Amino acid sequence: MPKRAHATEGLEEGKLHPAKRLRASQASPEAVVEANSSQFTGTETVTSSATAGERPSITTVISWNAETSAPFLDTHPRKLASYGITSSATKGDKPNVLRQLITRHHFPDFVCLQEVRGRHGDTEWIAALAAAANGAEGPKYKAYTSLNRATRGARHFGVVTFAKDPSQVAVAREVEWDVEGRVMVLEMHDGWALINVYALNGSEYPWVDQSAPNKPTGKTRNQRKREFNKLLLEEVKQMQARGLRVVLIGDFNISLTKRDCYPRLRTEYPHALARKEFNEVVIPQAGVVDIFREVHGDKKGFSWFAKGKPQGTDCARVDYALVDRSLVDNVAEIAYLEDQEERAHSDHAPILLKLRDMDKIEQLD
């Protein structure tokens, strides 16, 4: 049985295939904010000339490897220090950059964060993380976390998905084969699944199984990276066998081609082997599409930028939206938010994905 996620209530552009060309009216939907409502329960809508009288619903997803959640946690520095986070990294009187990101993009339906750096048992920390998405006004998000299950050592990894309307979610779950907090699955009543992914960054260091940290695994992090990708593939296949259309989004820690890196792509073993398997096995067998390339062709786009260097001099595309092939025509917009304001303290740029008529996808059958 899959592990249930820890769900916490919120505390207060390239060439397109002709069949996929996007209308200008669908590129920038405006959210309608109900001033007298404390929670939004619908999706944003935009006008469309596709069918007279119809207004397609737009589901907006933002994904961001935040690198650490400390700068937007409203928690006393001493409490954060007890979690291994120094006070110099805490929010203090700095603005809540997560809430700013959410507000700036008109309250997206889902916000997927990676590398939030917390453990499964950090109760107060989890409450602070859940509250970070919310403000005095506007929608109240519900947080679904998958966190490192280690009981000792440094806090690493961890993902959280915030949902603006949790009534859309039929099942929120972690996966049995991951104990590091790298995968969060939201299965929707409308027949699709949003999978928040923080894949391993490969190296020759030993991989430690957090459920048995004192027992050597005999695997390197490079080996576990490839194993992780194959386990994720099997998870996707199982969901598809149950009739779900999948959208995988997050940090996959892999660059797919030379055009996705500057100044160079790592072509040495074992990085090349992991890339080959991901391109030739995982993506095709999962039946998903790298939607940025599908929409924008050879356009440059990067999601990771080396700190301390001028932007564009050392960068890579390692964060993706991998969309079920049957949903390609539902994509209204895909972009990397590369500006420093969008990235805030992180070395990763957020991804913006807008999907059309996800409440009607069962009609695709």
HUBELBEL-V523365 format. One record per backbone hydrogen bond with DSSP energy under -1.0 kcal/mol. CO is the residue of the C=O (numbers start at 0). NH is the residue of the N-H. E is the energy in kcal/mol with one decimal. If there is no record, write none. Layout:
<<CO	NH	E> <CO	NH	E>>
//
This chain:
<<2	173	-2.9> <5	144	-2.5> <7	142	-2.7> <16	19	-2.6> <22	25	-1.6> <23	26	-1.3> <33	36	-1.8> <43	57	-3.4> <50	53	-2.2> <55	45	-1.5> <56	356	-3.1> <58	354	-2.9> <59	109	-2.0> <60	352	-2.8> <61	111	-3.3> <62	350	-3.1> <63	65	-1.1> <63	113	-1.9> <65	67	-2.1> <68	71	-1.7> <69	72	-1.5> <72	74	-1.5> <75	79	-2.1> <76	80	-2.6> <77	81	-1.5> <79	82	-1.1> <79	84	-2.4> <80	83	-1.8> <85	88	-1.7> <86	89	-1.6> <90	93	-2.4> <94	96	-1.2> <95	99	-2.2> <96	100	-2.1> <97	101	-2.4> <98	102	-2.7> <99	103	-2.9> <100	104	-1.3> <101	106	-2.3> <102	105	-1.8> <108	163	-2.8> <109	61	-2.3> <110	161	-3.1> <111	63	-2.8> <112	159	-1.8> <113	65	-1.5> <117	147	-1.4> <118	121	-1.6> <120	122	-2.0> <121	125	-2.8> <122	126	-2.0> <123	127	-2.2> <124	128	-2.3> <125	129	-2.6> <126	130	-2.0> <127	131	-1.2> <130	133	-1.7> <141	162	-2.6> <142	7	-3.1> <143	160	-2.5> <144	5	-1.5> <145	158	-2.7> <147	119	-2.8> <156	116	-3.0> <157	115	-2.0> <158	145	-2.7> <159	112	-3.2> <160	143	-2.1> <161	110	-2.0> <162	141	-2.4> <164	167	-2.1> <165	168	-1.4> <167	188	-2.4> <170	186	-3.2> <171	4	-1.5> <172	184	-2.8> <174	177	-1.5> <178	148	-2.7> <180	157	-1.1> <181	197	-2.3> <183	195	-2.8> <184	172	-2.6> <185	193	-2.6> <186	169	-2.8> <186	170	-1.9> <187	190	-1.7> <190	244	-2.0> <191	187	-3.3> <192	246	-2.2> <193	185	-2.5> <194	248	-2.7> <195	183	-1.9> <196	250	-1.7> <202	221	-2.0> <204	220	-2.3> <208	211	-1.9> <211	214	-1.9> <218	206	-3.1> <219	223	-2.4> <220	224	-2.0> <221	225	-1.7> <222	226	-2.2> <223	227	-3.4> <224	228	-2.1> <225	229	-1.7> <226	230	-2.4> <227	231	-2.5> <228	232	-2.0> <229	233	-2.1> <230	234	-2.0> <231	235	-2.4> <232	236	-2.4> <233	237	-2.1> <234	238	-1.8> <235	239	-2.6> <236	240	-2.2> <238	243	-2.1> <239	242	-1.9> <244	192	-2.9> <245	323	-2.4> <246	194	-2.9> <247	321	-3.4> <248	196	-2.3> <249	319	-2.1> <250	198	-2.7> <256	259	-1.5> <257	260	-1.6> <259	316	-2.9> <261	314	-2.5> <267	271	-1.9> <269	273	-2.2> <270	274	-2.2> <271	275	-2.5> <272	276	-2.5> <273	277	-2.1> <274	278	-2.8> <275	279	-2.8> <276	280	-2.1> <276	281	-2.1> <277	282	-2.5> <280	284	-2.2> <281	285	-2.0> <282	287	-1.8> <286	324	-3.0> <288	290	-1.5> <288	322	-2.3> <289	293	-2.1> <290	294	-2.2> <291	295	-3.2> <292	296	-1.9> <295	298	-1.8> <302	348	-2.6> <303	315	-2.1> <305	308	-1.1> <309	312	-2.1> <313	305	-2.6> <314	261	-2.6> <315	302	-2.1> <315	303	-2.6> <317	251	-2.3> <319	249	-1.9> <320	290	-1.8> <321	247	-2.9> <322	288	-2.1> <323	326	-2.8> <324	327	-1.3> <326	329	-1.7> <327	330	-1.6> <329	355	-4.5> <332	353	-2.8> <334	351	-3.0> <335	337	-1.3> <338	342	-1.9> <339	343	-2.3> <342	345	-2.1> <346	304	-2.6> <349	336	-2.8> <350	62	-2.0> <351	334	-2.1> <352	60	-3.3> <353	331	-3.1> <353	332	-1.5> <354	58	-3.2> <356	359	-1.6> <359	362	-1.8> <360	363	-2.1> <361	364	-1.2>>
//
